[in-house]
Amino acid sequence: MSDGRKVVDVVAAVIWQDGRYLGVRRPEGKPMAGAYEFPGGKIESGETPQMALTRELREELGITPTAIAFFREKAHSYEHLSVQLHFFHVRAFAGEPLPLEGQDMEWLTPQEGRLRPFLEADRDIVDALALEES
């Protein structure tokens, strides 16, 4: 079922370290600047979701995921486009995350994540992570 909006396939990583996950704040000049999101991005033609996740995390953060596990998939519609999101847990990675695209980053406990302004498409994931922890 299509409502005429472009549908974009996207991957997103819940990257864990010491019981916290990485929240990334969209930089000025990007759509929805200032909102938090999980690192990731568009799946390019010919890529599997895992390939896209690995590429995006290298480009955005300079890390290589070494333990990727599928978490969940969902669709979300914004005013200008619809996204099909593929969420993965990343529990191990090589390298140290760096803000290579000018974004702010913060390691958040699952409860702290609920206090940040995450993108609308990510809010139920943030809530699910907090509920799993409690």
N, C-alpha and C positions, 0 to 999 in steps of 0.2 A: 504494500500500500504506500503510495507516494503522494505527498501533498504539494509536489513541485519544488520543494527545497532540495538543494544538493545534499547528498549523504556522504559523509567523510568517515572512513575507517580510521580509528585512532587507538594507539596503545598508551597505557599509563602504568607506571611502576610505583608500587608501595615498597619503598626501599627501607629496610630495617637495619638499625644498629643500636645495640644495647637497650632494647625495649622501646625505642623511639623510631618514628618514621620521618622521612624527609618531606617537608612541605616547601614548595617553591612558589615565590610571589612573582606574578607576571610583571615585567618591567614596563616603565613608561614607554609610550609609543606603540605598544601592542594592544590589540583588542582586549577589553576587560582588564586593563592594567590595574595592578594593586590587588587583584584577587589571588588567592592561593590555589594551587593545583598540585596534582601529582606529576612528576616529570614524565615526559613522553612526547608523542607527536603522531603525525600522519604515517600510515602504512603506505609505502610507495609501491608502484606497480612491480609485481614479481617477488615481493617480499612476503614472508610469513610474518605473523604477529611477533614471534620471538626474534626474528631477524631485525624487524623494525625497532623493537625495544632495545636491542643491543646497539644498533646504529644511533638511535636518538640519545641514549644515555652517554655514549661516547661524545656526541656532538654537544650536548647540553651541559654535561657534568664532568667529562673526562674520565669516566669509569667504565669498566667492562663487567657486566653481571656474570657471575659464575654459578648462581643457584636461582633459577627462574621457575616459579610455579604458578600456573593459571589460577586466578582467584574468582573472577566473575565477568560476565559480559552484560552490557545494557545499552539501550538506545536512549538518546536525549535530543530534544528539539529546542534549538534557540530560535530567535526571531528570523535570522538570516540563513541558518543551515541546520541540518540534523547530523548528529554524530553517532556512530556505532563504536562504543568504547570497549576495549579489551583490557581488563585490569589483571596485573600479575604481581605476586609477591616476589621481591628480590631480597633474599636473606644473606647473600654473600656476593661480594664484588671485589675486583682488583682496582687499585688506585684509591685516591682520596677525592670525594666530590668537590668540585670547584664550580663557581657560578660563571661559566664560560659565555653566557648570553646576557650578562648584566643583571641577572635576576637575584633577588634576595633569597636566602635559604635558611631553614630553621628545622632542627630536629625536634619533633613534637611527641609527647606521650599521646596515646590515643584519646585521653580526656582533653588535653590541651588543643588538639586538632579541632574539637567542637567549638572552640572559642575563636578560631580564625575564620576570616571571610572566604571560604573555599568556593570555587565555581559551583554554580547550581548543579551541574552534572555530577559533581564529586560529593555533594553533601550526604547522600544516603550511604556512600562508601565510608565516609568519615564516621557517620553514626554507627554503621555496622562494626567498624574496627573498635570503637569505644565500647560497644555492647559485648563484643567477644572478649575484651579485656576484663570487664567487670564481673 
